[in-house]
Amino acid sequence: MAFTFIHTADWQLGKSFGQFPAEIAGALRLARQTVIERIADVAREQGAAHVLVAGDVWDSAIPSNSTLRQPLAIMGEAKDVNWWLLPGNHDPDGSDGLWDRVDAVKPENVHLLRTPQPVEIEIGVFILPAPWTRIQHGQDLTVWMDTAQTPEGALRIGLAHGSVQGFGAEGDTDREIIPPTRAQTARLDYLALGDWHARREVNARLQYPGTPEPDRHKSGARGQVLAVTLAAETTPKTEAISTARYDWPVLTTALQPETVADEIESLRQTFSSGQPLRRTHARLDVSGKMTVSEWALFESFLDEMKGEMASFEIRGESDVSLVVVPEDIEALDAQGSVREAADVLLTQSEDPDISREDRQIASEALRLLFRYAGDSA
């Protein structure tokens, strides 16, 4: 018997995105909600009647009324899909009463996994869930799976949220508690995990899908779900399927004189290769050197990207050195103060006897001087 389901996690509905202006933050919150519709479409395309959400459905245990009800309504509209929701560390089944609220209003095709006991979702197919009941447990919530009883020959799918020992979560080592051998010791055909926001395959039977809608500039594949097909005594077949509305690329460039124009064109093409720019949240890390004219070209490119993209962050701009040729100095107003200031700043920017920070300040000041001198010409 082959059984296909969708493995997803870390929706974090209601995430605030407080680092962005209100308009952008609102669009990102909406994207995390509407991704549910795309997950339902993926389930239909894959012939999967079940979607397993491995924790952190909501970003907190006290979501607003609309943040709670609207996603449930979207799931309810996909009547041909069964949604299996697991409490995670962001939305534990604790005293805040979140999951009682969900239980009171959820549609019939939404199922809550609030108890660590086997649940038969189809004949011969069982979920073994490990729900969170508080933010910190300090113990491995999957231990019970080793002794859980299911009928002979049944498919056993573990569903849990947390880090695997030696596979540390992003900035968090306190919850490295799930052993990478859990699928073997618990006789699981597959252990569907959540917590990592990037796609991770610990082994064929123990995997993280990553978040279906990215929320930050981080490395690793993000913005997908996994279509998982199981059959008795065979290795699981997994396929990562893109669901993201927004891209979050991070690019690094080391600029050099005489190559800046080509590098700008390469960056433009790379940024344009994914989602439309209006649905791209990009970060560009820069270093290197540029001439005065190349700075003007580069700033024009930055203005273009900031206008076209959903958001555009640049880092390291103040560390880029200005390369000044004699013709640049001669092009300045020759009547005294501007030329004199440029000479002083140029000398300071190249002086090895002063600190790197002071040289950077002088270089930045010189760049601004050229800009303002050009504007007033």
Kinemage of the C-alpha trace (Angstrom):
@kinemage 1
@onewidth
@group {chain A} dominant
@subgroup {mainchain}
@vectorlist {calphas} color= white
{ca met a 1} P 0.000 0.000 0.000
{ca ala a 2} L 1.391 3.409 -0.999
{ca phe a 3} L 0.329 6.475 0.929
{ca thr a 4} L 1.102 10.083 -0.034
{ca phe a 5} L 0.773 13.082 2.267
{ca ile a 6} L 2.063 16.656 2.504
{ca his a 7} L 4.584 17.482 5.227
{ca thr a 8} L 4.778 21.132 6.248
{ca ala a 9} L 5.605 23.137 9.376
{ca asp a 10} L 6.396 26.541 10.851
{ca trp a 11} L 3.588 28.584 9.345
{ca gln a 12} L 3.816 31.013 12.297
{ca leu a 13} L 0.556 32.712 11.393
{ca gly a 14} L 0.295 36.212 12.815
{ca lys a 15} L 4.042 36.911 12.796
{ca ser a 16} L 4.432 40.655 13.342
{ca phe a 17} L 7.323 41.548 10.985
{ca gly a 18} L 7.890 44.616 13.133
{ca gln a 19} L 11.156 45.470 11.348
{ca phe a 20} L 9.169 46.532 8.280
{ca pro a 21} L 6.803 49.434 7.585
{ca ala a 22} L 3.142 48.650 8.255
{ca glu a 23} L 2.242 48.145 4.589
{ca ile a 24} L 5.010 45.604 3.973
{ca ala a 25} L 4.410 43.848 7.301
{ca gly a 26} L 0.721 43.472 6.473
{ca ala a 27} L 1.506 41.974 3.066
{ca leu a 28} L 3.894 39.464 4.648
{ca arg a 29} L 1.334 38.434 7.263
{ca leu a 30} L -1.241 37.943 4.515
{ca ala a 31} L 1.226 35.832 2.507
{ca arg a 32} L 1.637 33.461 5.445
{ca gln a 33} L -2.112 33.002 5.499
{ca thr a 34} L -2.717 32.600 1.775
{ca val a 35} L 0.066 30.028 1.464
{ca ile a 36} L -2.483 27.617 2.942
{ca glu a 37} L -4.418 27.830 -0.330
{ca arg a 38} L -1.290 26.897 -2.286
{ca ile a 39} L -0.610 23.980 0.044
{ca ala a 40} L -4.137 22.709 -0.623
{ca asp a 41} L -3.451 22.968 -4.370
{ca val a 42} L -0.210 21.007 -3.960
{ca ala a 43} L -2.045 18.309 -2.010
{ca arg a 44} L -4.572 17.918 -4.835
{ca glu a 45} L -1.852 17.839 -7.485
{ca gln a 46} L -0.020 15.117 -5.560
{ca gly a 47} L -3.137 13.076 -4.846
{ca ala a 48} L -2.678 13.641 -1.114
{ca ala a 49} L -5.758 13.774 1.098
{ca his a 50} L -3.792 14.700 4.219
{ca val a 51} L -1.572 17.637 5.204
{ca leu a 52} L 0.535 17.177 8.344
{ca val a 53} L 1.682 20.407 10.032
{ca ala a 54} L 4.628 19.732 12.352
{ca gly a 55} L 4.137 22.533 14.862
{ca asp a 56} L 4.180 26.332 15.077
{ca val a 57} L 0.954 26.768 13.159
{ca trp a 58} L 0.572 30.130 14.913
{ca asp a 59} L 3.360 32.495 15.903
{ca ser a 60} L 2.078 32.753 19.452
{ca ala a 61} L -0.427 31.120 21.785
{ca ile a 62} L -2.596 34.257 21.840
{ca pro a 63} L -3.385 35.096 18.199
{ca ser a 64} L -6.063 37.652 17.432
{ca asn a 65} L -9.548 36.449 16.612
{ca ser a 66} L -9.069 36.990 12.864
{ca thr a 67} L -5.587 35.437 12.877
{ca leu a 68} L -7.103 32.331 14.424
{ca arg a 69} L -10.330 32.077 12.451
{ca gln a 70} L -9.336 33.101 8.924
{ca pro a 71} L -6.692 30.376 8.384
{ca leu a 72} L -9.140 27.789 9.720
{ca ala a 73} L -11.719 29.057 7.251
{ca ile a 74} L -9.241 28.639 4.395
{ca met a 75} L -8.538 25.078 5.498
{ca gly a 76} L -12.266 24.458 5.781
{ca glu a 77} L -12.803 25.604 2.191
{ca ala a 78} L -10.460 22.828 1.028
{ca lys a 79} L -12.985 20.175 1.996
{ca asp a 80} L -11.155 17.422 0.113
{ca val a 81} L -8.049 17.851 2.303
{ca asn a 82} L -7.611 16.768 5.929
{ca trp a 83} L -5.403 19.094 7.981
{ca trp a 84} L -3.558 17.652 10.993
{ca leu a 85} L -2.264 20.367 13.322
{ca leu a 86} L 0.390 19.849 16.016
{ca pro a 87} L 1.110 22.342 18.828
{ca gly a 88} L 4.739 23.541 18.748
{ca asn a 89} L 6.922 25.704 20.939
{ca his a 90} L 5.465 28.960 19.560
{ca asp a 91} L 1.869 27.790 20.045
{ca pro a 92} L 1.914 25.179 22.822
{ca asp a 93} L -1.247 23.556 24.110
{ca gly a 94} L -0.960 25.263 27.473
{ca ser a 95} L -2.877 27.464 29.857
{ca asp a 96} L -3.437 30.215 27.265
{ca gly a 97} L -6.239 28.070 25.838
{ca leu a 98} L -5.286 28.501 22.173
{ca trp a 99} L -6.136 24.960 21.190
{ca asp a 100} L -9.443 25.068 23.069
{ca arg a 101} L -10.281 28.148 20.996
{ca val a 102} L -9.283 26.307 17.819
{ca asp a 103} L -11.291 23.238 18.788
{ca ala a 104} L -14.408 25.366 19.325
{ca val a 105} L -14.446 26.856 15.809
{ca lys a 106} L -12.470 24.504 13.550
{ca pro a 107} L -14.117 22.959 10.487
{ca glu a 108} L -14.638 19.198 10.292
{ca asn a 109} L -11.620 18.566 8.066
{ca val a 110} L -9.201 20.151 10.576
{ca his a 111} L -7.895 17.733 13.201
{ca leu a 112} L -5.959 18.625 16.346
{ca leu a 113} L -3.169 16.403 17.642
{ca arg a 114} L -3.152 17.315 21.321
{ca thr a 115} L -2.355 13.939 22.896
{ca pro a 116} L 0.715 11.693 22.434
{ca gln a 117} L -1.134 8.615 21.236
{ca pro a 118} L -1.494 6.897 17.841
{ca val a 119} L -4.209 8.329 15.585
{ca glu a 120} L -5.433 6.295 12.612
{ca ile a 121} L -6.003 8.724 9.728
{ca glu a 122} L -6.710 6.074 7.113
{ca ile a 123} L -7.000 2.328 7.372
{ca gly a 124} L -3.547 1.083 8.278
{ca val a 125} L -1.977 4.566 8.521
{ca phe a 126} L -1.198 6.068 11.931
{ca ile a 127} L 0.185 9.417 13.090
{ca leu a 128} L 2.251 9.340 16.272
{ca pro a 129} L 2.215 12.991 17.441
{ca ala a 130} L 4.442 14.731 20.002
{ca pro a 131} L 2.519 17.901 20.956
{ca trp a 132} L 4.020 20.709 23.036
{ca thr a 133} L 2.174 21.737 26.178
{ca arg a 134} L 4.549 24.514 27.267
{ca ile a 135} L 7.248 26.660 25.717
{ca gln a 136} L 10.146 24.703 27.240
{ca his a 137} L 10.011 21.003 28.011
{ca gly a 138} L 13.632 20.012 28.625
{ca gln a 139} L 12.869 16.492 27.466
{ca asp a 140} L 12.496 14.515 24.272
{ca leu a 141} L 8.783 14.462 23.441
{ca thr a 142} L 9.269 11.651 20.907
{ca val a 143} L 10.410 9.036 23.470
{ca trp a 144} L 6.907 7.554 23.793
{ca met a 145} L 6.916 6.582 20.110
{ca asp a 146} L 9.348 3.716 20.787
{ca thr a 147} L 6.718 1.784 22.740
{ca ala a 148} L 3.591 2.957 20.882
{ca gln a 149} L 1.525 0.051 19.612
{ca thr a 150} L -0.042 -0.083 16.153
{ca pro a 151} L -1.343 -3.070 14.155
{ca glu a 152} L 1.187 -5.275 12.391
{ca gly a 153} L 2.055 -3.882 8.975
{ca ala a 154} L 0.572 -0.427 9.615
{ca leu a 155} L 2.381 2.675 8.375
{ca arg a 156} L 3.721 4.722 11.292
{ca ile a 157} L 4.310 8.465 10.799
{ca gly a 158} L 5.880 10.399 13.658
{ca leu a 159} L 5.001 14.109 13.881
{ca ala a 160} L 7.161 16.293 16.121
{ca his a 161} L 8.660 19.748 16.566
{ca gly a 162} L 12.201 20.464 17.719
{ca ser a 163} L 15.867 20.003 16.941
{ca val a 164} L 17.810 16.836 16.406
{ca gln a 165} L 20.828 16.196 18.615
{ca gly a 166} L 23.942 17.513 16.917
{ca phe a 167} L 21.805 19.296 14.325
{ca gly a 168} L 21.337 22.552 16.283
{ca ala a 169} L 18.424 24.853 15.612
{ca glu a 170} L 18.995 28.416 14.426
{ca gly a 171} L 20.554 30.190 17.404
{ca asp a 172} L 19.051 27.683 19.820
{ca thr a 173} L 20.870 24.759 21.441
{ca asp a 174} L 18.520 24.201 24.387
{ca arg a 175} L 16.092 22.077 22.394
{ca glu a 176} L 18.542 19.715 20.697
{ca ile a 177} L 16.757 16.711 22.092
{ca ile a 178} L 15.426 14.451 19.303
{ca pro a 179} L 17.907 11.685 18.425
{ca pro a 180} L 18.531 11.165 14.695
{ca thr a 181} L 17.843 7.455 15.233
{ca arg a 182} L 14.282 8.003 16.453
{ca ala a 183} L 12.706 6.726 13.230
{ca gln a 184} L 14.575 3.437 13.635
{ca thr a 185} L 14.004 2.953 17.371
{ca ala a 186} L 10.300 3.795 17.066
{ca arg a 187} L 9.866 1.712 13.884
{ca leu a 188} L 8.633 4.786 12.044
{ca asp a 189} L 8.234 4.795 8.321
{ca tyr a 190} L 8.826 8.549 8.490
{ca leu a 191} L 9.363 11.201 11.174
{ca ala a 192} L 7.951 14.548 10.020
{ca leu a 193} L 9.686 17.360 11.896
{ca gly a 194} L 9.247 21.095 12.285
{ca asp a 195} L 11.384 23.855 13.851
{ca trp a 196} L 14.018 24.462 11.183
{ca his a 197} L 12.831 27.101 8.723
{ca ala a 198} L 15.054 25.717 5.964
{ca arg a 199} L 14.779 22.372 4.218
{ca arg a 200} L 16.819 19.708 6.041
{ca glu a 201} L 17.153 16.001 5.385
{ca val a 202} L 18.667 14.351 8.447
{ca asn a 203} L 18.165 10.976 6.820
{ca ala a 204} L 15.633 9.449 4.444
{ca arg a 205} L 13.105 8.866 7.250
{ca leu a 206} L 13.659 12.019 9.299
{ca gln a 207} L 13.236 15.366 7.551
{ca tyr a 208} L 12.343 19.043 7.929
{ca pro a 209} L 10.384 20.722 5.109
{ca gly a 210} L 11.277 24.294 6.077
{ca thr a 211} L 8.697 27.054 6.266
{ca pro a 212} L 6.315 27.272 3.283
{ca glu a 213} L 6.628 31.079 3.190
{ca pro a 214} L 10.088 32.491 4.033
{ca asp a 215} L 10.348 35.277 6.583
{ca arg a 216} L 14.003 36.305 6.697
{ca his a 217} L 17.323 36.534 4.867
{ca lys a 218} L 18.856 33.155 5.633
{ca ser a 219} L 20.681 30.470 3.690
{ca gly a 220} L 19.090 27.161 2.828
{ca ala a 221} L 16.072 26.179 0.765
{ca arg a 222} L 12.969 27.923 2.084
{ca gly a 223} L 9.450 28.315 0.806
{ca gln a 224} L 8.368 24.756 0.094
{ca val a 225} L 6.490 21.741 1.387
{ca leu a 226} L 7.346 18.062 1.038
{ca ala a 227} L 5.200 15.536 -0.778
{ca val a 228} L 5.997 12.243 0.963
{ca thr a 229} L 5.063 8.823 -0.382
{ca leu a 230} L 5.345 5.801 1.903
{ca ala a 231} L 5.038 2.108 1.207
{ca ala a 232} L 5.719 -0.766 3.579
{ca glu a 233} L 9.395 -1.731 3.866
{ca thr a 234} L 10.595 0.813 1.277
{ca thr a 235} L 12.536 4.050 1.574
{ca pro a 236} L 10.258 7.114 1.674
{ca lys a 237} L 10.037 9.127 -1.522
{ca thr a 238} L 10.097 12.885 -0.885
{ca glu a 239} L 9.665 15.780 -3.297
{ca ala a 240} L 10.129 19.432 -2.360
{ca ile a 241} L 7.471 21.629 -3.993
{ca ser a 242} L 7.718 25.427 -4.008
{ca thr a 243} L 4.905 27.356 -2.324
{ca ala a 244} L 6.481 30.755 -1.560
{ca arg a 245} L 5.042 34.015 -2.793
{ca tyr a 246} L 8.121 36.032 -1.762
{ca asp a 247} L 11.826 35.501 -2.406
{ca trp a 248} L 14.445 36.514 0.175
{ca pro a 249} L 17.782 36.326 -1.688
{ca val a 250} L 21.101 37.293 -0.152
{ca leu a 251} L 23.858 38.227 -2.606
{ca thr a 252} L 27.480 39.161 -1.966
{ca thr a 253} L 29.652 41.186 -4.314
{ca ala a 254} L 33.252 42.419 -4.165
{ca leu a 255} L 33.360 45.427 -6.478
{ca gln a 256} L 36.461 46.410 -8.429
{ca pro a 257} L 37.145 49.393 -10.690
{ca glu a 258} L 36.353 48.902 -14.370
{ca thr a 259} L 34.102 45.902 -13.650
{ca val a 260} L 31.317 47.618 -11.705
{ca ala a 261} L 28.986 48.068 -14.689
{ca asp a 262} L 29.207 44.353 -15.549
{ca glu a 263} L 28.682 43.375 -11.913
{ca ile a 264} L 25.601 45.591 -11.660
{ca glu a 265} L 24.103 43.916 -14.709
{ca ser a 266} L 24.861 40.481 -13.244
{ca leu a 267} L 23.186 41.441 -9.956
{ca arg a 268} L 20.159 42.799 -11.770
{ca gln a 269} L 19.741 39.557 -13.709
{ca thr a 270} L 20.154 37.429 -10.586
{ca phe a 271} L 17.602 39.430 -8.622
{ca ser a 272} L 15.166 39.181 -11.546
{ca ser a 273} L 15.540 35.417 -11.956
{ca gly a 274} L 13.080 34.476 -9.201
{ca gln a 275} L 9.806 36.057 -8.182
{ca pro a 276} L 8.938 39.458 -9.681
{ca leu a 277} L 10.958 42.210 -8.029
{ca arg a 278} L 7.835 43.541 -6.310
{ca arg a 279} L 7.728 40.185 -4.466
{ca thr a 280} L 11.411 40.111 -3.597
{ca his a 281} L 12.959 41.007 -0.240
{ca ala a 282} L 16.660 41.177 -1.047
{ca arg a 283} L 19.851 41.812 0.857
{ca leu a 284} L 23.091 42.809 -0.839
{ca asp a 285} L 26.425 42.616 0.997
{ca val a 286} L 29.064 44.755 -0.724
{ca ser a 287} L 32.797 45.333 -0.407
{ca gly a 288} L 35.634 46.449 -2.634
{ca lys a 289} L 36.504 49.647 -4.509
{ca met a 290} L 34.864 51.952 -7.045
{ca thr a 291} L 35.722 55.091 -8.940
{ca val a 292} L 33.688 58.284 -8.621
{ca ser a 293} L 31.761 57.652 -11.833
{ca glu a 294} L 31.117 54.037 -10.848
{ca trp a 295} L 29.727 55.201 -7.495
{ca ala a 296} L 27.164 57.283 -9.369
{ca leu a 297} L 26.248 54.263 -11.503
{ca phe a 298} L 26.020 52.038 -8.438
{ca glu a 299} L 23.814 54.483 -6.532
{ca ser a 300} L 21.487 54.674 -9.527
{ca phe a 301} L 21.223 50.866 -9.414
{ca leu a 302} L 20.458 50.946 -5.687
{ca asp a 303} L 17.709 53.522 -6.223
{ca glu a 304} L 16.246 51.307 -8.940
{ca met a 305} L 16.215 48.217 -6.726
{ca lys a 306} L 14.786 50.068 -3.723
{ca gly a 307} L 11.939 51.300 -5.881
{ca glu a 308} L 11.240 48.015 -7.661
{ca met a 309} L 11.565 45.556 -4.779
{ca ala a 310} L 9.295 44.793 -1.854
{ca ser a 311} L 12.320 45.638 0.299
{ca phe a 312} L 16.011 46.019 -0.370
{ca glu a 313} L 18.715 46.037 2.302
{ca ile a 314} L 22.335 46.860 1.558
{ca arg a 315} L 25.174 46.103 3.963
{ca gly a 316} L 28.811 47.140 3.829
{ca glu a 317} L 28.285 50.221 1.690
{ca ser a 318} L 30.375 52.369 4.029
{ca asp a 319} L 33.236 49.856 3.747
{ca val a 320} L 33.588 50.311 -0.024
{ca ser a 321} L 36.622 52.417 -0.827
{ca leu a 322} L 36.553 55.304 -3.261
{ca val a 323} L 39.251 55.223 -5.933
{ca val a 324} L 40.007 58.787 -7.007
{ca val a 325} L 41.980 59.535 -10.168
{ca pro a 326} L 43.574 62.951 -10.867
{ca glu a 327} L 40.873 63.766 -13.408
{ca asp a 328} L 38.233 63.480 -10.670
{ca ile a 329} L 39.999 66.068 -8.520
{ca glu a 330} L 40.547 68.374 -11.483
{ca ala a 331} L 36.832 68.173 -12.316
{ca leu a 332} L 35.926 69.775 -8.987
{ca asp a 333} L 35.384 73.493 -8.561
{ca ala a 334} L 38.936 74.807 -8.677
{ca gln a 335} L 38.139 77.883 -6.576
{ca gly a 336} L 39.544 76.936 -3.247
{ca ser a 337} L 37.518 75.273 -0.531
{ca val a 338} L 35.949 72.317 -2.353
{ca arg a 339} L 39.193 71.340 -4.043
{ca glu a 340} L 41.126 71.804 -0.820
{ca ala a 341} L 38.663 69.648 1.147
{ca ala a 342} L 38.872 66.913 -1.491
{ca asp a 343} L 42.667 66.861 -1.296
{ca val a 344} L 42.576 66.555 2.502
{ca leu a 345} L 39.967 63.795 2.494
{ca leu a 346} L 41.748 61.852 -0.224
{ca thr a 347} L 44.974 61.951 1.776
{ca gln a 348} L 43.193 60.762 4.925
{ca ser a 349} L 41.373 57.969 3.101
{ca glu a 350} L 44.732 56.530 1.988
{ca asp a 351} L 46.720 57.207 5.175
{ca pro a 352} L 47.934 53.907 6.717
{ca asp a 353} L 48.840 55.682 9.958
{ca ile a 354} L 45.224 56.373 10.952
{ca ser a 355} L 42.606 53.807 11.935
{ca arg a 356} L 40.599 51.827 9.412
{ca glu a 357} L 37.426 53.457 10.743
{ca asp a 358} L 38.850 56.952 10.194
{ca arg a 359} L 39.919 56.036 6.658
{ca gln a 360} L 36.387 54.786 5.959
{ca ile a 361} L 34.904 58.016 7.305
{ca ala a 362} L 37.220 60.066 5.085
{ca ser a 363} L 36.357 57.945 2.055
{ca glu a 364} L 32.631 58.289 2.710
{ca ala a 365} L 32.984 62.043 3.191
{ca leu a 366} L 34.922 62.303 -0.063
{ca arg a 367} L 32.237 60.355 -1.888
{ca leu a 368} L 29.558 62.698 -0.538
{ca leu a 369} L 31.614 65.691 -1.532
{ca phe a 370} L 31.822 64.474 -5.126
{ca arg a 371} L 28.091 63.799 -5.140
{ca tyr a 372} L 27.164 67.257 -3.865
{ca ala a 373} L 29.702 68.937 -6.142
{ca gly a 374} L 28.172 67.104 -9.074
{ca asp a 375} L 24.639 68.089 -8.032
{ca ser a 376} L 25.595 71.772 -7.822
{ca ala a 377} L 27.512 71.849 -11.093
